[in-house]
Amino acid sequence: MAQPIETQLRQRAGELGFCELRITTASLPAETGQRLRDAVDEGYHAGMDWLETTLDRRVSPEAMWREARSCIMLAMSYAPAMDVMARLEERSTGVISTYALGRDYHDVIKGRLKTLAGWLAAQTAQDVKVFVDTAPLMEKPLAHRAGLGWQGKHTNLVSREHGSWLFLGAILSAADLTADQPEDDHCGSCTACLDVCPTRAFPAPYRLDAGRCISYLTIEHKGHIDREFRQAMGNRIYGCDDCLAVCPWNKFASQAREAKLAARDDLVSPSLADLAALDDKAFRTLFSGSPVKRIG
């Protein structure tokens, strides 16, 4: 007797290097979309105008693709072997966010999602669409509803098995698949992620003011960074891991197994003086294949 298609999906996902696969319906409750609208109304999206312009499509998957019935959420761990916070003490070297120390995760994950989605389409004779952080899709709320984890007080996904170090990918399908149960919130009274933020980017638990977030300021923000944030940034030059790194649930995370996501030695603690001397060609050569190259 053939195994249920959901079981086969999980097996194939594991063979492709994903650590978890969970399924939910291709919909989000109205309150999820309203929280996003509220954040935009309050200006917490800062200079990310695309959040506002795609708002109507972003509030729920079926608003983007009417035929969608199921959402398959997948996770791939990038849990580091090193103490990422220790690099902040080496003031002559730059700190690049852990997720950007290896190959660009878009390149690593998307091809494997397409392989899995192609198999699913063949089995169900239904259309599929693949997403890796490049479309108006709220991956973290969908991952929460699918049971991959919950959105912590830092707004990122947290897993009891894998901590905070997870890349997410999504497959929307026109097929009706059996949904998994959502995960409960296990943050409790802990506020470690809020307390550690050097720029006080969290106006309240589960709320992020992107305009104060070092990840936004060093990646998305265009123009000069306000003096108010410069000392707090320290030697962080691309992203910030602080709120992720201090999460107590990381004690259950195992080091990432995907070799392509492993940290490159030359990017772990690069000399700030050497980086400042790079011309355009040298910059592109150094960061070839890295997410850092995207900012130019």
Backbone as CSV, one residue per row, in Angstrom:
resi,resn,N_x,N_y,N_z,CA_x,CA_y,CA_z,C_x,C_y,C_z
1,MET,0.838,-1.192,0.000,0.000,0.000,0.000,0.884,1.258,0.000
2,ALA,0.595,2.179,-0.905,1.406,3.380,-1.031,1.258,4.283,0.196
3,GLN,2.343,4.919,0.563,2.298,5.854,1.688,1.535,7.114,1.280
4,PRO,0.911,7.785,2.252,0.248,9.053,1.934,1.229,10.022,1.285
5,ILE,0.731,10.872,0.421,1.608,11.786,-0.299,2.327,12.731,0.654
6,GLU,1.692,13.069,1.772,2.343,13.942,2.746,3.579,13.273,3.343
7,THR,3.485,11.966,3.597,4.633,11.220,4.121,5.744,11.150,3.085
8,GLN,5.372,10.919,1.849,6.369,10.868,0.783,7.059,12.219,0.607
9,LEU,6.290,13.296,0.739,6.871,14.633,0.647,7.951,14.837,1.707
10,ARG,7.662,14.418,2.934,8.632,14.599,4.021,9.902,13.776,3.763
11,GLN,9.726,12.586,3.275,10.890,11.754,2.987,11.752,12.383,1.902
12,ARG,11.120,12.836,0.849,11.866,13.447,-0.254,12.519,14.756,0.183
13,ALA,11.839,15.517,1.025,12.417,16.761,1.527,13.685,16.478,2.334
14,GLY,13.653,15.439,3.164,14.825,15.055,3.932,15.985,14.661,3.037
15,GLU,15.687,13.950,1.954,16.728,13.540,1.009,17.348,14.746,0.301
16,LEU,16.589,15.841,0.198,17.077,17.047,-0.464,17.778,18.007,0.506
17,GLY,17.889,17.614,1.767,18.633,18.414,2.725,17.806,19.293,3.642
18,PHE,16.489,19.248,3.526,15.642,20.028,4.424,15.489,19.294,5.750
19,CYS,15.463,20.055,6.837,15.358,19.413,8.149,13.912,19.253,8.593
20,GLU,12.991,20.029,8.017,11.582,19.918,8.396,10.702,20.262,7.200
21,LEU,9.539,19.610,7.131,8.488,19.963,6.176,7.162,19.859,6.896
22,ARG,6.380,20.903,6.810,5.042,20.910,7.392,4.083,21.563,6.403
23,ILE,2.808,21.272,6.571,1.792,21.696,5.608,0.693,22.477,6.309
24,THR,0.221,23.524,5.652,-0.935,24.272,6.125,-1.792,24.649,4.931
25,THR,-2.941,25.215,5.179,-3.779,25.696,4.093,-3.167,26.966,3.496
26,ALA,-3.510,27.266,2.268,-2.966,28.445,1.594,-3.762,29.690,1.971
27,SER,-3.840,29.931,3.263,-4.596,31.083,3.759,-4.018,31.513,5.094
28,LEU,-4.258,32.756,5.433,-3.872,33.283,6.725,-5.069,34.009,7.324
29,PRO,-5.229,33.976,8.635,-6.366,34.664,9.260,-6.284,36.173,9.051
30,ALA,-7.433,36.812,9.095,-7.493,38.254,8.845,-6.620,39.042,9.810
31,GLU,-6.496,38.567,11.053,-5.711,39.324,12.042,-4.218,39.367,11.685
32,THR,-3.735,38.337,10.963,-2.333,38.353,10.538,-2.094,39.484,9.551
33,GLY,-2.973,39.594,8.581,-2.856,40.686,7.627,-3.032,42.046,8.277
34,GLN,-3.898,42.115,9.266,-4.137,43.396,9.943,-2.897,43.830,10.726
35,ARG,-2.192,42.878,11.335,-0.960,43.237,12.052,0.067,43.835,11.095
36,LEU,0.135,43.278,9.882,1.057,43.835,8.894,0.617,45.237,8.476
37,ARG,-0.680,45.408,8.265,-1.195,46.738,7.907,-0.889,47.750,9.011
38,ASP,-1.053,47.328,10.251,-0.789,48.221,11.376,0.690,48.631,11.411
39,ALA,1.573,47.659,11.151,3.008,47.944,11.166,3.371,48.950,10.068
40,VAL,2.770,48.788,8.908,3.025,49.721,7.812,2.459,51.097,8.153
41,ASP,1.262,51.128,8.721,0.647,52.410,9.095,1.512,53.168,10.111
42,GLU,2.184,52.427,10.983,3.028,53.049,12.000,4.430,53.373,11.475
43,GLY,4.688,53.012,10.227,5.987,53.311,9.629,7.080,52.351,10.010
44,TYR,6.740,51.214,10.591,7.758,50.261,11.025,8.440,49.546,9.857
45,HIS,7.934,49.722,8.640,8.577,49.113,7.478,9.710,49.989,6.961
46,ALA,9.894,51.176,7.548,10.978,52.104,7.198,10.980,52.371,5.687
47,GLY,12.129,52.164,5.032,12.226,52.465,3.607,11.848,51.320,2.694
48,MET,11.292,50.264,3.240,10.925,49.112,2.405,9.536,49.350,1.791
49,ASP,9.498,50.231,0.797,8.228,50.621,0.196,7.503,49.451,-0.455
50,TRP,8.265,48.437,-0.849,7.640,47.277,-1.489,6.689,46.547,-0.538
51,LEU,6.898,46.686,0.768,5.954,46.089,1.711,4.579,46.750,1.606
52,GLU,4.594,48.053,1.409,3.335,48.786,1.290,2.666,48.541,-0.054
53,THR,3.454,48.536,-1.131,2.871,48.390,-2.462,2.344,46.978,-2.726
54,THR,2.858,45.992,-1.999,2.387,44.609,-2.191,1.462,44.154,-1.070
55,LEU,1.010,45.078,-0.253,0.266,44.730,0.955,-0.975,43.885,0.662
56,ASP,-1.749,44.273,-0.322,-2.995,43.561,-0.609,-2.744,42.120,-1.035
57,ARG,-1.639,41.877,-1.741,-1.306,40.505,-2.154,-0.612,39.724,-1.045
58,ARG,0.012,40.447,-0.125,0.836,39.811,0.897,0.020,39.248,2.066
59,VAL,-1.193,39.759,2.276,-1.928,39.410,3.491,-2.313,37.935,3.559
60,SER,-2.395,37.247,2.410,-2.723,35.825,2.432,-2.374,35.213,1.081
61,PRO,-1.890,33.963,1.042,-1.445,33.370,-0.216,-2.499,33.360,-1.321
62,GLU,-3.761,33.119,-0.967,-4.765,33.054,-2.027,-5.027,34.418,-2.642
63,ALA,-4.600,35.490,-1.970,-4.718,36.813,-2.558,-3.706,36.996,-3.682
64,MET,-2.621,36.235,-3.632,-1.592,36.292,-4.662,-1.860,35.278,-5.773
65,TRP,-2.386,34.112,-5.389,-2.692,33.050,-6.363,-4.013,32.404,-5.955
66,ARG,-5.043,32.731,-6.664,-6.396,32.334,-6.283,-6.589,30.817,-6.238
67,GLU,-5.850,30.090,-7.072,-6.043,28.631,-7.136,-5.331,27.872,-6.018
68,ALA,-4.521,28.558,-5.247,-3.752,27.882,-4.195,-4.674,27.272,-3.140
69,ARG,-4.391,26.041,-2.747,-5.158,25.348,-1.716,-4.285,24.939,-0.529
70,SER,-3.042,24.573,-0.813,-2.144,24.099,0.244,-0.822,24.853,0.186
71,CYS,-0.219,25.006,1.341,1.100,25.633,1.436,2.040,24.663,2.149
72,ILE,3.077,24.250,1.458,4.085,23.364,2.041,5.258,24.230,2.479
73,MET,5.526,24.263,3.764,6.621,25.063,4.307,7.800,24.161,4.660
74,LEU,8.972,24.555,4.206,10.178,23.776,4.448,11.231,24.609,5.155
75,ALA,12.048,23.942,5.940,13.111,24.620,6.682,14.431,23.917,6.448
76,MET,15.485,24.728,6.339,16.848,24.201,6.241,17.686,24.930,7.285
77,SER,18.360,24.184,8.124,19.130,24.777,9.217,20.446,25.366,8.718
78,TYR,20.805,26.518,9.301,22.148,27.056,9.076,22.825,27.320,10.423
79,ALA,22.476,26.535,11.423,23.023,26.711,12.769,24.550,26.673,12.735
80,PRO,25.201,27.692,13.288,26.666,27.782,13.214,27.358,26.933,14.270
81,ALA,28.618,26.628,14.001,29.434,25.905,14.975,30.114,26.866,15.938
82,MET,30.278,28.122,15.520,31.030,29.091,16.323,30.115,29.887,17.249
83,ASP,30.736,30.605,18.156,30.035,31.568,18.998,29.957,32.872,18.215
84,VAL,28.807,33.156,17.641,28.712,34.306,16.743,28.856,35.635,17.485
85,MET,28.528,35.659,18.767,28.622,36.908,19.524,30.069,37.275,19.855
86,ALA,30.952,36.284,19.884,32.351,36.546,20.240,33.028,37.448,19.212
87,ARG,32.555,37.427,17.981,33.187,38.239,16.930,33.008,39.734,17.180
88,LEU,32.012,40.095,17.974,31.761,41.505,18.245,32.883,42.144,19.066
89,GLU,33.713,41.329,19.696,34.801,41.841,20.522,36.047,42.157,19.707
90,GLU,36.110,41.668,18.476,37.272,41.889,17.612,37.020,43.152,16.786
91,ARG,37.309,44.312,17.353,36.865,45.570,16.779,37.542,45.924,15.457
92,SER,38.638,45.308,15.127,39.317,45.617,13.860,38.799,44.763,12.705
93,THR,37.898,43.845,13.022,37.342,42.979,11.979,35.842,43.205,11.871
94,GLY,35.299,42.909,10.706,33.882,43.113,10.461,33.065,41.871,10.770
95,VAL,31.827,42.080,11.180,30.915,40.975,11.475,29.822,40.932,10.405
96,ILE,29.777,39.825,9.706,28.752,39.562,8.699,27.779,38.560,9.296
97,SER,26.498,38.809,9.122,25.482,37.918,9.679,25.735,36.468,9.270
98,THR,25.485,35.565,10.176,25.777,34.149,9.972,25.162,33.594,8.692
99,TYR,23.950,34.039,8.369,23.282,33.479,7.192,24.013,33.815,5.895
100,ALA,24.865,34.857,5.915,25.531,35.315,4.702,26.994,34.889,4.629
101,LEU,27.437,34.000,5.502,28.840,33.589,5.519,29.144,32.481,4.519
102,GLY,28.110,31.844,4.005,28.305,30.786,3.016,27.687,31.176,1.686
103,ARG,27.272,30.179,0.917,26.625,30.429,-0.367,25.275,31.101,-0.151
104,ASP,24.837,31.855,-1.144,23.536,32.511,-1.089,22.448,31.445,-0.948
105,TYR,21.667,31.529,0.136,20.679,30.491,0.411,19.609,30.419,-0.665
106,HIS,19.336,31.512,-1.360,18.379,31.462,-2.458,18.826,30.445,-3.506
107,ASP,20.122,30.485,-3.842,20.661,29.571,-4.844,20.653,28.124,-4.356
108,VAL,20.921,27.947,-3.072,20.998,26.594,-2.517,19.617,25.943,-2.433
109,ILE,18.635,26.723,-2.001,17.317,26.161,-1.699,16.395,26.083,-2.907
110,LYS,16.430,27.085,-3.774,15.397,27.175,-4.808,15.398,25.974,-5.751
111,GLY,16.571,25.527,-6.172,16.637,24.386,-7.066,16.045,23.134,-6.441
112,ARG,16.275,22.962,-5.151,15.752,21.768,-4.469,14.238,21.871,-4.286
113,LEU,13.761,23.100,-4.032,12.310,23.286,-3.964,11.653,22.954,-5.287
114,LYS,12.280,23.368,-6.374,11.727,23.083,-7.697,11.686,21.581,-7.961
115,THR,12.707,20.878,-7.509,12.718,19.418,-7.667,11.551,18.791,-6.916
116,LEU,11.356,19.209,-5.672,10.277,18.660,-4.859,8.912,19.064,-5.422
117,ALA,8.793,20.312,-5.840,7.525,20.799,-6.386,7.181,20.088,-7.687
118,GLY,8.187,19.819,-8.503,7.944,19.093,-9.746,7.407,17.701,-9.489
119,TRP,7.971,17.035,-8.480,7.479,15.701,-8.123,6.034,15.773,-7.641
120,LEU,5.733,16.775,-6.793,4.376,16.925,-6.273,3.386,17.200,-7.403
121,ALA,3.762,18.059,-8.340,2.871,18.371,-9.456,2.568,17.125,-10.287
122,ALA,3.586,16.285,-10.471,3.383,15.063,-11.245,2.460,14.076,-10.526
123,GLN,2.563,14.046,-9.195,1.746,13.117,-8.417,0.296,13.562,-8.318
124,THR,0.068,14.870,-8.254,-1.281,15.387,-8.010,-1.965,15.931,-9.260
125,ALA,-1.185,16.108,-10.338,-1.713,16.724,-11.562,-2.291,18.109,-11.282
126,GLN,-1.674,18.808,-10.331,-2.101,20.156,-9.955,-0.907,21.114,-10.039
127,ASP,-1.195,22.364,-10.349,-0.139,23.367,-10.484,0.534,23.660,-9.143
128,VAL,1.779,24.093,-9.220,2.553,24.460,-8.035,3.321,25.741,-8.316
129,LYS,3.683,26.456,-7.262,4.557,27.620,-7.352,5.559,27.565,-6.202
130,VAL,6.783,28.002,-6.474,7.884,27.900,-5.517,8.337,29.300,-5.094
131,PHE,8.649,29.459,-3.798,9.048,30.769,-3.271,10.192,30.630,-2.265
132,VAL,11.173,31.496,-2.405,12.258,31.601,-1.419,12.508,33.082,-1.149
133,ASP,11.657,33.670,-0.315,11.896,35.037,0.151,11.963,36.059,-0.987
134,THR,11.266,35.805,-2.089,11.358,36.717,-3.228,9.985,37.125,-3.753
135,ALA,8.932,36.895,-3.002,7.576,37.194,-3.455,6.761,37.701,-2.268
136,PRO,5.616,38.326,-2.519,4.770,38.824,-1.419,4.063,37.700,-0.684
137,LEU,4.853,36.920,0.027,4.343,35.781,0.782,4.880,35.884,2.205
138,MET,4.006,35.797,3.201,4.445,35.894,4.601,4.861,34.518,5.109
139,GLU,6.135,34.192,4.856,6.624,32.850,5.166,6.569,32.507,6.651
140,LYS,6.902,33.475,7.510,6.972,33.154,8.941,5.601,32.864,9.553
141,PRO,4.569,33.662,9.300,3.244,33.279,9.794,2.751,31.951,9.220
142,LEU,3.083,31.687,7.958,2.683,30.411,7.360,3.440,29.249,8.004
143,ALA,4.725,29.456,8.289,5.505,28.418,8.957,4.962,28.134,10.349
144,HIS,4.507,29.187,11.035,3.893,29.041,12.350,2.622,28.203,12.256
145,ARG,1.764,28.533,11.311,0.508,27.796,11.140,0.736,26.351,10.716
146,ALA,1.833,26.125,9.982,2.136,24.771,9.525,2.758,23.913,10.625
147,GLY,3.251,24.546,11.681,3.837,23.794,12.785,5.350,23.685,12.740
148,LEU,6.019,24.467,11.873,7.479,24.441,11.840,8.071,25.058,13.100
149,GLY,7.361,25.975,13.687,7.813,26.674,14.878,6.832,27.782,15.195
150,TRP,7.277,28.777,15.930,6.413,29.912,16.247,7.221,31.197,16.055
151,GLN,6.527,32.295,15.819,7.208,33.579,15.718,7.495,34.097,17.115
152,GLY,8.779,34.190,17.418,9.178,34.628,18.740,8.975,36.114,18.936
153,LYS,9.363,36.596,20.102,9.201,38.011,20.415,10.069,38.897,19.530
154,HIS,11.095,38.295,18.890,11.923,39.037,17.932,11.350,38.980,16.520
155,THR,10.173,38.389,16.375,9.398,38.248,15.120,9.949,37.174,14.185
156,ASN,11.079,36.571,14.525,11.625,35.493,13.704,11.062,34.151,14.142
157,LEU,11.195,33.158,13.283,10.688,31.832,13.614,11.627,31.140,14.603
158,VAL,11.042,30.441,15.553,11.799,29.660,16.532,11.266,28.232,16.515
159,SER,12.178,27.282,16.514,11.814,25.871,16.527,12.360,25.218,17.785
160,ARG,11.564,24.336,18.379,12.042,23.621,19.564,13.205,22.696,19.229
161,GLU,13.271,22.230,17.982,14.329,21.294,17.572,15.531,22.003,16.956
162,HIS,15.300,23.148,16.308,16.365,23.772,15.518,16.681,25.200,15.932
163,GLY,16.060,25.691,16.974,16.338,27.043,17.426,15.905,28.092,16.423
164,SER,16.700,29.156,16.314,16.350,30.301,15.471,17.065,30.311,14.122
165,TRP,17.919,29.328,13.884,18.758,29.346,12.678,18.114,28.552,11.548
166,LEU,17.122,29.140,10.892,16.399,28.412,9.846,16.167,29.280,8.616
167,PHE,16.486,28.721,7.451,16.037,29.282,6.195,14.691,28.655,5.862
168,LEU,13.794,29.453,5.279,12.464,28.970,4.934,12.242,28.984,3.435
169,GLY,11.518,27.996,2.961,11.082,27.953,1.573,9.631,27.524,1.550
170,ALA,8.919,27.860,0.487,7.496,27.551,0.410,7.129,27.020,-0.966
171,ILE,6.196,26.070,-0.976,5.586,25.579,-2.205,4.083,25.757,-2.064
172,LEU,3.484,26.511,-2.949,2.027,26.593,-3.001,1.528,25.588,-4.023
173,SER,0.458,24.886,-3.668,-0.106,23.864,-4.549,-1.611,24.046,-4.677
174,ALA,-2.108,23.742,-5.858,-3.553,23.765,-6.071,-4.213,22.493,-5.550
175,ALA,-3.402,21.559,-5.054,-3.930,20.308,-4.501,-4.325,20.498,-3.044
176,ASP,-5.322,19.754,-2.606,-5.730,19.760,-1.196,-4.923,18.713,-0.444
177,LEU,-4.007,19.163,0.402,-3.180,18.268,1.202,-3.596,18.378,2.663
178,THR,-3.295,17.331,3.429,-3.663,17.313,4.845,-2.786,18.277,5.639
179,ALA,-3.417,19.207,6.315,-2.684,20.230,7.065,-2.204,19.705,8.413
180,ASP,-1.039,20.182,8.852,-0.510,19.875,10.174,-1.029,20.893,11.184
181,GLN,-0.816,20.595,12.460,-1.269,21.484,13.525,-0.279,22.627,13.734
182,PRO,-0.776,23.831,13.982,0.133,24.950,14.292,0.935,24.681,15.565
183,GLU,2.080,25.335,15.681,2.917,25.219,16.871,2.475,26.254,17.903
184,ASP,2.567,25.907,19.174,2.282,26.856,20.246,3.471,27.795,20.443
185,ASP,3.219,28.917,21.055,4.261,29.873,21.405,4.924,29.400,22.703
186,HIS,6.251,29.222,22.655,6.990,28.735,23.823,7.988,29.768,24.348
187,CYS,7.759,31.048,24.052,8.667,32.088,24.553,8.502,32.304,26.058
188,GLY,7.288,32.106,26.566,7.053,32.313,27.986,7.384,33.739,28.407
189,SER,8.032,33.869,29.550,8.371,35.195,30.084,9.740,35.683,29.612
190,CYS,10.438,34.899,28.801,11.788,35.259,28.343,11.752,36.518,27.476
191,THR,12.691,37.424,27.711,12.826,38.628,26.885,14.273,38.820,26.425
192,ALA,15.045,37.745,26.374,16.468,37.842,26.031,16.677,38.523,24.684
193,CYS,15.849,38.181,23.688,16.035,38.745,22.350,15.735,40.238,22.326
194,LEU,14.787,40.666,23.124,14.440,42.087,23.180,15.514,42.875,23.922
195,ASP,15.983,42.299,25.011,16.942,42.997,25.873,18.301,43.195,25.213
196,VAL,18.700,42.268,24.339,20.047,42.320,23.769,20.162,43.303,22.615
197,CYS,19.057,43.717,22.025,19.096,44.557,20.824,19.832,45.874,21.102
198,PRO,20.937,46.135,20.403,21.743,47.331,20.720,21.098,48.643,20.293
199,THR,20.128,48.591,19.384,19.487,49.822,18.906,18.044,49.941,19.368
200,ARG,17.620,49.033,20.245,16.254,49.045,20.781,15.218,49.082,19.645
201,ALA,15.323,48.080,18.782,14.465,48.025,17.593,13.099,47.405,17.859
202,PHE,12.875,46.936,19.092,11.590,46.299,19.406,10.768,47.215,20.310
203,PRO,9.776,47.900,19.751,8.943,48.765,20.589,8.077,47.983,21.569
204,ALA,7.846,46.707,21.274,7.071,45.818,22.139,7.360,44.388,21.688
205,PRO,7.113,43.397,22.545,7.273,42.015,22.098,6.462,41.747,20.841
206,TYR,7.071,41.028,19.907,6.437,40.651,18.645,6.263,41.829,17.682
207,ARG,6.928,42.951,17.959,6.868,44.128,17.083,8.293,44.567,16.779
208,LEU,8.560,44.806,15.505,9.890,45.244,15.081,9.786,46.561,14.321
209,ASP,10.566,47.543,14.753,10.684,48.800,14.031,11.910,48.677,13.132
210,ALA,11.681,48.381,11.855,12.793,48.097,10.938,13.763,49.260,10.836
211,GLY,13.267,50.473,10.983,14.136,51.633,10.869,15.210,51.713,11.932
212,ARG,15.091,50.933,12.999,16.085,50.893,14.064,16.881,49.586,14.038
213,CYS,16.548,48.680,13.154,17.170,47.346,13.126,18.470,47.378,12.332
214,ILE,19.536,46.853,12.908,20.834,46.866,12.246,20.812,46.054,10.959
215,SER,20.042,44.981,10.920,19.946,44.214,9.678,19.369,45.074,8.557
216,TYR,18.326,45.822,8.872,17.757,46.722,7.862,18.760,47.817,7.494
217,LEU,19.365,48.429,8.488,20.252,49.567,8.249,21.462,49.190,7.402
218,THR,21.968,47.978,7.550,23.178,47.571,6.836,22.891,46.819,5.535
219,ILE,21.630,46.503,5.267,21.306,45.740,4.053,20.299,46.476,3.168
220,GLU,19.169,46.843,3.722,18.092,47.433,2.932,18.179,48.967,2.823
221,HIS,18.673,49.595,3.873,18.657,51.059,3.948,19.569,51.685,2.899
222,LYS,19.066,52.733,2.259,19.855,53.477,1.280,20.265,54.817,1.898
223,GLY,21.503,55.179,1.709,21.972,56.456,2.233,22.731,56.305,3.534
224,HIS,23.010,57.427,4.167,23.795,57.433,5.395,22.984,56.872,6.569
225,ILE,23.702,56.265,7.497,23.078,55.758,8.715,23.147,56.835,9.786
226,ASP,22.034,57.085,10.444,21.973,58.137,11.463,23.031,57.918,12.545
227,ARG,23.586,59.021,13.012,24.619,58.959,14.047,24.133,58.229,15.300
228,GLU,22.868,58.346,15.564,22.282,57.715,16.749,22.583,56.219,16.827
229,PHE,22.752,55.574,15.659,22.916,54.122,15.632,24.368,53.667,15.455
230,ARG,25.259,54.582,15.131,26.589,54.152,14.694,27.408,53.471,15.780
231,GLN,27.396,54.017,16.986,28.160,53.380,18.061,27.563,52.028,18.419
232,ALA,26.226,51.950,18.442,25.559,50.690,18.773,25.835,49.610,17.737
233,MET,26.057,50.010,16.485,26.338,49.031,15.430,27.668,48.338,15.640
234,GLY,28.615,49.055,16.224,29.924,48.451,16.442,30.564,48.045,15.128
235,ASN,31.043,46.809,15.055,31.717,46.330,13.845,30.816,45.446,12.973
236,ARG,29.507,45.554,13.175,28.570,44.817,12.318,28.482,45.531,10.976
237,ILE,28.798,44.843,9.898,28.810,45.493,8.588,27.738,44.931,7.650
238,TYR,27.167,43.798,7.968,26.108,43.222,7.130,25.222,42.354,8.014
239,GLY,24.087,42.928,8.409,23.164,42.177,9.240,23.553,42.167,10.703
240,CYS,22.734,41.481,11.492,22.944,41.387,12.940,22.297,40.097,13.428
241,ASP,23.004,39.356,14.259,22.505,38.077,14.760,22.091,38.107,16.224
242,ASP,22.226,39.246,16.886,22.117,39.289,18.342,20.827,38.655,18.859
243,CYS,19.685,39.079,18.307,18.412,38.582,18.848,18.218,37.101,18.575
244,LEU,18.815,36.611,17.487,18.746,35.174,17.202,19.682,34.398,18.126
245,ALA,20.888,34.910,18.274,21.938,34.170,18.972,21.641,33.924,20.440
246,VAL,20.916,34.851,21.093,20.688,34.704,22.529,19.459,33.857,22.860
247,CYS,18.735,33.418,21.861,17.525,32.629,22.120,17.875,31.313,22.826
248,PRO,17.274,31.035,23.993,17.598,29.808,24.734,17.291,28.534,23.964
249,TRP,16.374,28.602,23.000,16.018,27.394,22.252,17.142,26.937,21.328
250,ASN,18.156,27.781,21.115,19.275,27.376,20.269,20.098,26.247,20.889
251,LYS,19.927,26.017,22.182,20.703,24.938,22.805,20.308,23.580,22.251
252,PHE,19.163,23.506,21.588,18.724,22.233,21.010,19.124,22.111,19.540
253,ALA,19.683,23.172,18.969,20.021,23.173,17.543,21.335,22.442,17.295
254,SER,21.341,21.609,16.275,22.565,20.927,15.846,23.211,21.723,14.728
255,GLN,24.514,21.620,14.606,25.225,22.332,13.547,24.656,21.956,12.183
256,ALA,24.522,22.954,11.314,23.969,22.734,9.980,24.774,21.681,9.228
257,ARG,24.057,20.851,8.465,24.708,19.768,7.722,25.003,20.126,6.273
258,GLU,24.318,21.138,5.741,24.484,21.486,4.337,25.835,22.166,4.106
259,ALA,26.711,21.510,3.356,28.074,22.007,3.162,28.096,23.360,2.455
260,LYS,27.156,23.594,1.551,27.153,24.854,0.796,26.819,26.052,1.676
261,LEU,26.231,25.809,2.833,25.895,26.894,3.751,26.975,27.113,4.810
262,ALA,28.022,26.314,4.769,29.096,26.441,5.762,29.796,27.785,5.604
263,ALA,30.233,28.349,6.730,30.898,29.653,6.720,32.231,29.583,5.989
264,ARG,32.460,30.544,5.120,33.755,30.679,4.452,34.751,31.312,5.421
265,ASP,35.929,30.763,5.502,36.935,31.266,6.437,37.241,32.738,6.212
266,ASP,37.266,33.180,4.939,37.652,34.552,4.649,36.554,35.570,4.943
267,LEU,35.343,35.085,5.289,34.249,35.992,5.603,33.890,36.007,7.092
268,VAL,34.459,35.098,7.861,34.104,35.007,9.281,34.542,36.254,10.046
269,SER,35.772,36.698,9.847,36.279,37.887,10.549,37.179,38.687,9.612
270,PRO,36.626,39.257,8.557,37.463,40.001,7.601,37.960,41.314,8.202
271,SER,39.152,41.701,7.822,39.734,42.955,8.295,38.930,44.135,7.750
272,LEU,38.555,45.051,8.647,37.823,46.236,8.208,38.686,47.099,7.293
273,ALA,39.970,47.179,7.574,40.870,47.969,6.736,40.944,47.391,5.327
274,ASP,41.006,46.064,5.232,41.062,45.428,3.916,39.752,45.629,3.154
275,LEU,38.637,45.548,3.864,37.347,45.736,3.213,37.198,47.155,2.690
276,ALA,37.665,48.121,3.469,37.551,49.522,3.070,38.376,49.824,1.818
277,ALA,39.379,49.004,1.559,40.258,49.233,0.408,39.756,48.565,-0.867
278,LEU,38.677,47.813,-0.797,38.180,47.091,-1.969,37.626,48.055,-3.014
279,ASP,37.972,47.818,-4.283,37.276,48.514,-5.360,36.118,47.608,-5.817
280,ASP,35.361,48.060,-6.798,34.170,47.328,-7.206,34.498,45.903,-7.654
281,LYS,35.545,45.764,-8.461,35.912,44.442,-8.966,36.317,43.511,-7.829
282,ALA,37.121,44.021,-6.898,37.581,43.201,-5.773,36.411,42.825,-4.866
283,PHE,35.466,43.771,-4.687,34.270,43.487,-3.886,33.490,42.332,-4.500
284,ARG,33.254,42.403,-5.797,32.469,41.361,-6.459,33.188,40.015,-6.448
285,THR,34.493,40.057,-6.531,35.265,38.809,-6.483,35.188,38.181,-5.097
286,LEU,35.399,39.001,-4.056,35.384,38.489,-2.689,34.030,37.897,-2.320
287,PHE,32.964,38.597,-2.712,31.632,38.180,-2.285,30.870,37.411,-3.374
288,SER,31.593,36.864,-4.317,30.955,36.054,-5.358,30.213,34.870,-4.728
289,GLY,28.946,34.703,-5.098,28.146,33.601,-4.553,27.567,33.873,-3.185
290,SER,27.878,35.045,-2.603,27.404,35.388,-1.265,26.207,36.342,-1.355
291,PRO,25.300,36.295,-0.373,24.219,37.271,-0.356,24.705,38.713,-0.263
292,VAL,25.905,38.916,0.283,26.453,40.265,0.431,26.569,40.957,-0.914
293,LYS,26.841,40.195,-1.957,27.037,40.768,-3.294,25.781,41.504,-3.774
294,ARG,24.614,41.147,-3.240,23.373,41.743,-3.696,23.288,43.237,-3.421
295,ILE,23.973,43.714,-2.363,23.844,45.124,-2.008,24.759,46.026,-2.823
296,GLY,25.754,45.434,-3.515,26.639,46.232,-4.356,27.622,47.078,-3.584
